[in-house]
Amino acid sequence: MKISKYMNSNTIVIIPTLNEAENIEELTTEILKKSNVEIFIVDDDSTDGTEPILNKLKRENERFDYLIRKKDHGYGKSCLDGFHIAIKNGYEIILTMDADLSHPPLKIKELINKMKDFDIAICSRYIDGGKIETNWSWPRKFLSRFGGSFAKYLLKIPVNDCTSGFRCYRASALRKIGYQNLKSDGYTLLIEILNRAKRKKLLIKEIPFTYTDRKMGKSKLSKKVIFEAFIYVIKSAIINKIN
């Protein structure tokens, strides 16, 4: 798929979506207003009326494009399709963020600026200055904090928020880790990328941000996603120790 690049921009924001019709227009408007980037939506064939909104946004702004995925659904696969299309079209800086308004567009410029010195930059909830402002139950809060710490210490990843999807990558970094061969789906992909980045000795930087709960729609986090991430970390820790 070829994207018509705006003003020879080298930076693109990839946003995986599934039934985010209530949020997507507000989010993309804020991003385009606050940053000189392009936006590429990778939608998992939403059933809530997302596609007509995407059509409208594309007609109104040449810095916006999208892909509707009809099969192989999942957050991880959406990110990988976005990476492939972004790199094929010559983008050098690639961001990912959620569509539910929990990731503030104001942080995009700071992430991009970190690419001068680092290969990957991550907006983190769990470093000094980072916060979570949600109505989560205590088990959900514990799981979020424990999950990242579990991956960090077992895989020896130098990152406090391993499951944050609000990130920025150099395209060269994604090539170095062999993004085409990443095997995980769901949010496990975020851990696998960092595990490979650590082994390739890539430079990673965390910056603090305040995570806020979604205003509209439903969370896509499931027990299956959590279990897959847990199993990946255990298996990878064993493999790392053997190697």
N, C-alpha and C positions, 0 to 999 in steps of 0.2 A: 504494500500500500504506500502510495506517495502522498506526502503532505506538502501543501503549498506554504513554504516558509515565508514568514513575515519579516521584512526588513533585515533579511539575512541573520536572524536571531540564532544563537547557538544554544539556547536554553529552552527546555520544554518541561511542563508539569504533567505527569501522568496520574490520572485519577480513576481507579477502578470503581465501578458503580453497580449496584443491584438494588432496584426499587428506591431510588433517592430523588424522585420527582419533586418532593417538597423542599429539597435543599440545594439542588444542583445549580439553579439559576442564581440564587443569592451568592453561593460560593464563587462561581466563575466570574461574576460581576466584580466581586471584591478583589479577586486575584488580578484581573486585567486592569483594574483601577490602580492597584498598588505596586505592580511589578511589570517590567518590560519582558515578559515571557510569553510563550505560547502554551495552549492547553490542549491535551489530548485525552479524551474520555474513552475508557475501555469498559463497555457496558455488557453485562451478562444477560442480555435479552430480557430486560426488566418488563414486568407486566403491569406497572402502575402508571403508565403514561409518560415514562421518561423520554422515549424516542421522539415524540413531537416537540418536546422542549429542546432536545439536542438539535433537531432540524432548525428550529427557530434561532438558536444561539449561533449556529453555523452560518445562517443567512445574514445575521446581523454583525458578525465579527470575523474578519479573516485570520485572526490569531487563534481561532478555535476550530477543532476538528474532532471526530469521534469514530469509533468502531463498535458495531454491535456484534457480539460473539454469540453464535447460534448453538455452539456445542462446547464441550470441555470446559464447563463453567468452574469458577473458583477464583478466589482472590489472587493466589499465587500465579495461576495460569494467565490471569489478566495482566499482572505486572510483567510477566515474561513476554507476552505479546506486545505490550507497550515498549519494553526495552528494545525488542527486535525492530519495531517500526521506527523508534526514535534513532537508533544507531544507523539503521539503513538509510535514513534521511539526513544523516550528517550532524545530528545534535551532539554537542560535546558535554553539556551539563544536563543531567536528567534528575528531576525531582519526582517523588511520589508522596501523595497525601490522601487522607480519607475524604469522602464526600459529605460527611455528616455534620460539618461545621465545628468539629472538635479540634481541628488544626488551624490556628490563626494565620491567614495569608500575610500578615505583617512580618512573620518570621522568614518568609521566602528569601528576601534580600540578604538576610544574615546568613542563611544556609549557602546561598550562591557565593557570597564573599569568602566563605571558608574554603572554597575550591581553589583559591590561590595557593594554599599551603597543604591541603589535605586531599585524600582520594574519596573519602566518604564523610559526610556530616550528618548528624542525627539530632533532631529535637528530642530532648530527654525530659521525662517527668521526674527522674530519680537522681538528679544531681542538685547541688546548691542552686537555688533560684527556681527550680522546677516545682510544679504543683499539680494537684489533681482536684478539680472542683466539680464533683459529681454527687449524685444521690445513690451511688452504688451501695449495695449491701456489704457488710464486712467480709463475707467469703469472696466476693468479687474483687474487692480491694486487695485482700491477701493473695489471691490467685495472680493478680496482675503483678504485684511486687515480687512474689515468690517465683513466678515463672521466669522473669528476667534474671533474677539472682541465680536461679537453678542453672540456667544456660551459661551465665557468666562464669561461675565457679567450676562447673563440670567441664566446660569446653575451653576454659581459660581465655575467654573473649574479653578484651579490655574495654567493655562498654557496660554501663549501668542499666540502660533501657534497651535490652536486646529485641524487644517486640514492638518498639515504636516504628510505625510505618511512615512517619513524617521525616523524610530523608532526602539527601542530595548525593548524587554519584557523579564522578567523572565517567564518561563513556569508556575511557581507557581502563578504568578500574573494573568495570563490568566485563570487559574483554579479558582482563587478566585472570579473573576468577572463573572464566568459562561459563558465562551466564546461559549460553545455549544448552548447557548440560546440567543445569540445576534441576533437581528431581522433586523437590518438595512442593506442596500446594498449601493453600491457606496461609496463616500467619507463620507457619513453620519456615516458609521461604525466607523470612526476615532473619531468622537465626542462622539458616544455612548460608546465606550471603555473608554474614559476619564471620562465621566459622571459616569459610574459604578465604575471606579477606585477611584474617589473622594469619593463616598459613602462608599467604603470599606476602606477608609483612607490609600490607597497605596501611597508610596513615588514616586514622579515624579520629574524628573530633565530635564531642557532644556539646550542645548548647542547651540551656534551660528554656522551657516553655511551660505555659499553664494549659493543661488539658481540661477542656470543659465538656460536659455531657451533651449528647445530641439533643436538639430541640424537637425534631420531627423524625418519624420513621422508627424502625426497629433495629436493634443491634444484630449483627450477623455472627457474633461469637457463639459457638456451640460446644457441647461436651466433646464432640468428635474432633473439632479443631484443637482443643486443649490436649486431648489424648494423643493425637498425631505429633504435636510439638514435644510432648513428654517422651514419647518413644524415640523420636529423632535424636533428642539430646542424649539419651542413654546409649543408643547405638553408636552415635558419633564419638562419644567419650571413649567407648571401648575401642573403636577403630583408631582414634588418635593415640591411645596408649600403646596399641600394638605397633603402630607405625613410628 
